[in-house]
């Protein structure tokens, strides 16, 4: 059997790697191995430097939250690293509910219309003379200021409001007297209310009902050859409703209707013949618009 030496095997192996048999001495082999090892170490250092550079670059980028995603079966983990991250976007904040709680003050103006019932009643057994018993329509305008406080519980809004109005609501009429014809004027000069309010808020829109105490100053003037005048304060009640709408954080506008029923009062006590007096009872409706500033 032919024996193949180790040198021949090594020479054949080196020949396959590009080294000739004549150059395949032990020193040449060792030198080649050292060169390959140095190249391998240099390549490893270069790869490590590239990884460090990539890591520093990643840390300098802003972190974008992204929900976990399941990769498709045909995408490897290495390929997934190159995919852009899916950004996480928060929904725009929803505006909070309008808050009606707090003090407010404002102004208003509107139109009033109603009836005034007048009657002359003698304080002693009647004799021939002037008699008045009539129901007169009257109307006019009024404007003033209001202030109040609201307290909101859920969607319900509870409040109290007071207002005072300057008014010119009245009518002129004539009285037929067998002795002396008379011209008369009846005018509501001013009035005010103190009311409770209960509303139901649809965010900035709040319809409400209201009711409470009412008072008004009414004046009668009779004119013939001269004139005589008398005023009285009537008290009573009021009820109605309205709707208010919030504009911005502090302002609101409203539309409101009130029905006012005032008690009867006496005028010209003892001034008429037969020591009679004139009794008057006004009732009226008031439709108005207004604006409020909420503190």
C-alpha positions in Angstrom: 0.0 0.0 0.0 1.3 3.4 -1.0 1.7 5.8 1.9 0.7 9.4 1.3 2.7 11.7 3.4 1.1 14.5 5.5 3.1 17.1 3.4 1.5 15.8 0.2 -2.0 16.2 1.8 -1.2 19.7 3.0 0.2 20.6 -0.4 -2.9 19.4 -2.1 -5.2 21.4 0.3 -3.2 24.6 -0.1 -3.2 24.1 -3.9 -7.0 24.2 -3.7 -6.9 27.4 -1.8 -4.6 29.1 -4.4 -1.2 28.4 -3.0 1.2 26.4 -5.1 2.9 23.3 -3.8 6.3 24.9 -4.2 5.2 27.7 -1.8 3.5 25.5 0.7 6.1 25.6 3.3 5.1 25.7 7.0 6.2 29.3 7.3 4.0 30.3 4.4 1.0 28.5 5.9 1.4 30.2 9.3 1.8 33.6 7.6 -1.3 33.0 5.6 -3.3 32.0 8.7 -2.0 35.1 10.6 -3.2 37.3 7.7 -6.6 35.7 7.7 -6.9 36.1 11.5 -6.0 39.8 11.3 -8.5 40.4 8.5 -11.2 38.7 10.6 -10.4 40.8 13.7 -10.4 44.0 11.7 -13.8 43.1 10.2 -15.2 42.3 13.7 -14.1 45.7 14.9 -15.6 47.5 12.0 -18.9 45.7 12.5 -18.9 46.6 16.2 -18.2 50.2 15.4 -21.1 50.3 12.9 -23.4 48.8 15.5 -22.4 51.4 18.1 -22.9 54.2 15.7 -26.4 52.9 14.8 -27.2 52.6 18.5 -26.2 56.2 19.2 -28.3 57.4 16.2 -31.3 55.5 17.5 -31.1 57.0 21.0 -30.9 60.5 19.5 -34.2 60.0 17.6 -37.5 60.9 19.5 -39.3 57.9 20.7 -42.7 57.3 19.0 -45.1 55.1 20.8 -46.4 52.4 18.5 -48.8 49.6 19.4 -47.6 46.0 19.1 -48.0 44.6 15.7 -48.0 41.0 14.5 -45.6 40.6 11.6 -46.7 38.9 8.4 -45.4 35.3 8.0 -43.2 36.4 5.1 -41.4 39.2 7.0 -38.4 38.2 9.1 -37.3 39.9 12.3 -34.3 41.4 10.5 -36.5 42.9 7.8 -39.0 44.1 10.4 -36.2 46.3 11.9 -36.2 48.3 8.7 -39.9 48.9 8.7 -41.0 52.5 9.7 -42.7 52.6 13.1 -46.4 53.3 13.1 -47.0 56.6 14.8 -49.5 56.8 17.8 -51.8 59.7 17.5 -54.0 60.9 20.3 -57.5 62.1 19.5 -58.2 65.8 19.9 -59.5 66.6 23.4 -63.2 66.9 23.7 -64.4 70.2 25.0 -65.8 70.0 28.5 -69.4 70.7 29.4 -70.4 74.4 29.8 -70.5 75.4 33.5 -73.5 77.6 34.5 -72.6 77.9 38.2 -71.8 81.4 39.5 -72.9 85.0 39.9 -74.0 87.0 36.9 -75.4 90.5 36.0 -76.7 92.1 32.8 -79.3 94.1 31.1 -82.6 93.6 29.2 -85.3 95.3 27.2 -88.6 94.3 25.9 -92.3 94.9 25.1 -95.2 94.8 27.7 -98.9 94.5 27.0 -101.9 93.8 29.2 -105.1 95.0 30.8 -105.9 97.4 33.6 -109.2 97.2 35.5 -110.4 100.4 37.0 -113.5 100.9 39.3 -114.8 103.8 41.4 -116.3 102.7 44.6 -118.1 105.1 47.0 -117.2 104.8 50.6 -120.6 106.0 51.7 -124.0 105.2 50.2 -123.7 106.3 46.6 -125.5 109.4 45.2 -125.6 110.7 41.7 -122.1 111.4 40.4 -119.1 110.1 38.5 -118.8 106.4 38.0 -115.9 104.4 36.5 -116.0 100.7 35.8 -113.8 99.7 32.9 -111.1 97.3 31.6 -108.5 99.1 29.5 -105.8 97.6 27.3 -102.4 99.1 27.5 -98.9 98.5 26.2 -95.4 99.9 26.0 -91.8 99.3 26.5 -89.5 98.6 29.4 -85.8 98.0 30.0 -83.6 97.5 33.0 -81.0 95.4 34.7 -80.9 92.0 36.4 -78.5 90.0 38.6 -78.6 86.5 40.0 -76.8 83.3 40.9 -76.9 79.8 39.3 -75.9 76.5 40.8 -75.5 73.5 38.5 -76.1 69.9 39.6 -75.6 67.5 36.7 -77.7 69.0 33.9 -80.1 70.8 36.2 -79.4 74.5 37.0 -81.0 76.1 40.0 -80.9 79.8 40.5 -82.4 83.0 41.8 -82.7 86.3 39.9 -83.8 89.9 40.7 -84.5 92.6 38.2 -85.8 96.2 38.1 -87.2 97.9 35.0 -88.0 101.4 34.0 -91.2 101.3 32.0 -93.6 103.4 30.0 -96.6 101.0 29.7 -100.0 102.7 29.7 -103.0 104.1 27.8 -105.0 107.3 27.7 -108.8 107.2 27.9 -111.8 109.6 28.3 -114.4 109.5 31.0 -117.9 110.8 30.1 -119.2 112.8 33.0 -122.5 114.7 32.9 -120.9 117.7 34.6 -117.2 117.8 33.7 -115.7 115.6 30.9 -112.4 114.1 32.0 -109.3 112.9 30.2 -107.3 110.2 32.0 -104.0 108.5 31.6 -102.8 105.3 33.3 -99.1 104.3 33.2 -97.0 101.6 34.7 -93.8 103.6 35.5 -91.5 100.9 36.9 -91.6 97.3 38.1 -89.4 94.6 39.4 -89.3 90.9 40.2 -87.5 88.4 42.5 -87.8 84.9 41.1 -86.5 81.4 41.3 -85.3 79.6 38.2 -85.0 76.0 37.3 -83.2 75.1 34.0 -82.0 72.0 32.2 -78.7 72.5 30.5 -77.9 71.1 27.1 -74.2 72.2 27.3 -74.4 75.9 26.3 -78.2 75.9 25.8 -80.4 76.1 28.8 -84.2 76.3 28.7 -85.8 77.2 32.1 -88.9 78.1 34.0 -89.2 80.9 36.5 -91.6 82.4 39.0 -91.8 84.5 42.1 -92.6 87.9 43.5 -93.5 91.0 41.5 -94.1 94.7 42.2 -94.9 97.7 40.1 -95.5 101.4 40.5 -98.6 102.7 38.6 -99.7 106.3 38.1 -103.2 107.7 37.3 -103.6 111.3 35.9 -106.9 113.0 35.5 -107.2 116.2 33.5 -110.0 118.6 33.1 -109.6 122.3 33.8 -106.6 121.2 35.9 -105.0 117.9 36.6 -104.7 115.6 39.5 -102.3 112.7 39.8 -101.8 109.8 42.2 -99.4 106.8 42.3 -99.5 103.5 44.1 -97.2 100.4 44.5 -98.9 97.1 43.5 -97.5 93.8 44.6 -98.3 90.3 43.2 -96.7 87.4 41.4 -95.1 86.5 38.2 -94.4 83.3 36.2 -92.9 82.4 32.9 -90.0 80.8 31.1 -87.2 81.4 28.7 -84.0 80.1 27.1 -80.4 81.2 27.6 -77.4 80.4 25.5 -73.7 80.7 26.6 -71.3 82.6 24.4 -67.6 82.1 25.4 -66.7 81.6 29.0 -68.5 84.6 30.5 -71.2 85.9 28.3 -74.7 84.6 27.6 -77.8 85.9 25.8 -81.5 85.1 26.7 -85.1 85.4 25.6 -87.8 85.4 28.3 -91.5 85.7 28.8 -93.2 86.7 32.0 -96.8 87.0 33.0 -97.3 89.5 35.8 -100.5 89.7 38.0 -100.5 92.6 40.5 -103.0 93.2 43.3 -105.6 95.9 43.4 -104.7 99.3 44.9 -106.6 102.4 45.8 -106.1 105.8 44.3 -107.4 109.3 45.1 -108.6 108.3 48.5 -111.6 110.7 49.3 -110.8 113.0 46.4 -113.8 112.0 44.3 -117.3 113.0 45.1 -119.1 111.0 47.7 -115.7 110.3 49.3 -115.2 107.5 46.8 -111.9 106.1 45.7 -110.5 104.7 42.4 -109.4 101.1 42.6 -107.0 99.7 39.9 -105.6 96.2 39.2 -103.0 95.8 36.4 -102.1 92.5 34.7 -99.6 92.3 31.8 -97.3 90.1 29.8 -93.6 91.0 29.2 -91.5 89.6 26.4 -87.8 90.6 26.6 -84.3 89.8 25.5 -81.2 90.2 27.6 -77.5 89.7 28.0 -75.6 88.5 31.1 -72.0 88.5 32.1 -71.1 85.6 34.4 -68.3 86.2 37.0 
